[in-house]
């Protein structure tokens, strides 16, 4: 996330300070484009220890785009447990 923000800053995007209101985390930024300013706003709502909701908006002169993501923890991954290194997925064998 920090790398993405640094990349956007280098492109001239301006970030407002992160705001917190109880379990709401609000971030916003503005980026200039050839067609005008694009404004972004993201609200992350921590529902509990196992879930969150992310509401994001993108504003341009022509339109408003909205996205909603809801996530809930389902449990531990089977196998090696949390913190274990991931093993690469094997590619299927090639058939001539």
DOMI-104360 format. One line per 4 residues: their letters; for each residue x, y negated, z negated of C-alpha. Coordinates in Angstrom, 1 decimal, decimal comma. Each point is the difference from the previous one (the first is absolute). Example, Ala and Ser with C-alpha at 12.3 -4.5 7.8 and 13.67 -1.06 7.14 Angstrom:
2
AS> 12,3/4,5/-7,8 | 1,4/-3,4/0,7 .
This chain:
96
XXXX> 0,0/0,0/0,0 | 2,8/-2,4/-0,9 | 1,7/0,7/3,3 | -3,2/-0,7/1,9 .
XXXX> -0,4/-3,3/-1,8 | 3,6/-1,0/0,7 | -0,5/0,8/3,7 | -3,1/-2,2/0,1 .
XXXX> 1,7/-2,8/-1,8 | 2,8/0,0/2,6 | -2,7/-0,4/2,6 | -1,3/-3,1/-1,8 .
XXXX> -2,9/1,4/-2,0 | -0,8/-1,7/-3,3 | -1,1/2,0/-3,0 | -2,1/-1,4/-2,9 .
XXXX> 1,0/1,3/-3,5 | -1,6/3,3/-1,0 | -3,0/-0,6/-2,2 | -1,4/2,4/-2,6 .
XXXX> -3,5/-0,2/-1,5 | -0,5/3,0/-2,3 | 0,1/3,0/2,3 | 0,0/-2,1/3,2 .
XXXX> 3,3/-0,7/1,8 | -0,3/-2,7/2,6 | 2,6/-0,8/2,7 | -0,3/-2,3/2,9 .
XXXX> 2,3/-1,3/2,8 | -0,1/-2,0/3,2 | 1,9/0,8/3,2 | 0,3/-2,3/3,0 .
XXXX> -0,6/1,6/3,4 | -0,1/-1,4/3,6 | -3,8/-0,2/-0,2 | 0,0/-1,6/-3,5 .
XXXX> 0,1/0,9/-3,6 | -0,9/3,4/-1,3 | -1,1/0,1/-3,7 | 0,1/3,2/-2,0 .
XXXX> -1,6/0,8/-3,3 | 0,2/3,3/-1,9 | -1,7/0,9/-3,3 | 1,0/3,2/-1,7 .
XXXX> -2,4/1,1/-2,7 | 1,4/2,6/-2,4 | -3,1/2,0/-1,0 | 1,7/2,3/-2,5 .
XXXX> 3,1/2,1/-0,3 | -1,1/2,2/2,9 | -1,4/-2,4/2,6 | 0,0/-3,4/1,7 .
XXXX> -1,8/-1,9/2,6 | 1,8/-2,3/2,5 | -1,9/-2,8/1,8 | 1,9/-1,9/2,7 .
XXXX> -1,0/-2,8/2,4 | 1,8/-1,5/3,0 | -1,2/-3,3/1,3 | 0,8/-1,5/3,4 .
XXXX> -1,7/-2,8/1,9 | -2,0/2,5/1,9 | -1,0/2,6/-2,5 | 0,0/1,4/-3,5 .
XXXX> 1,1/3,6/-0,5 | -0,7/1,9/-3,2 | 1,2/3,4/-1,3 | -0,9/2,0/-3,1 .
XXXX> 2,0/2,9/-1,3 | -1,1/2,1/-3,0 | 2,4/2,5/-1,5 | -0,4/2,6/-2,7 .
XXXX> 2,6/2,3/-1,4 | -1,0/3,6/0,5 | 2,7/1,6/-2,1 | 3,5/1,3/0,1 .
XXXX> 1,4/1,2/3,3 | 0,3/3,8/0,0 | 3,4/1,5/-0,1 | 3,0/-1,7/-1,5 .
XXXX> -1,8/-2,7/-2,0 | 0,4/-3,7/-0,1 | 3,4/-1,5/0,6 | 1,3/3,0/1,9 .
XXXX> 1,8/-0,7/3,2 | -2,0/0,4/3,2 | 1,1/2,7/2,4 | -0,2/-0,9/3,7 .
XXXX> -2,8/1,5/2,1 | 1,4/2,6/2,4 | -0,6/-0,5/3,7 | -1,8/2,8/1,8 .
XXXX> 2,3/2,2/2,2 | 0,2/-0,9/3,6 | -1,3/2,5/2,5 | 1,6/0,0/3,5 .
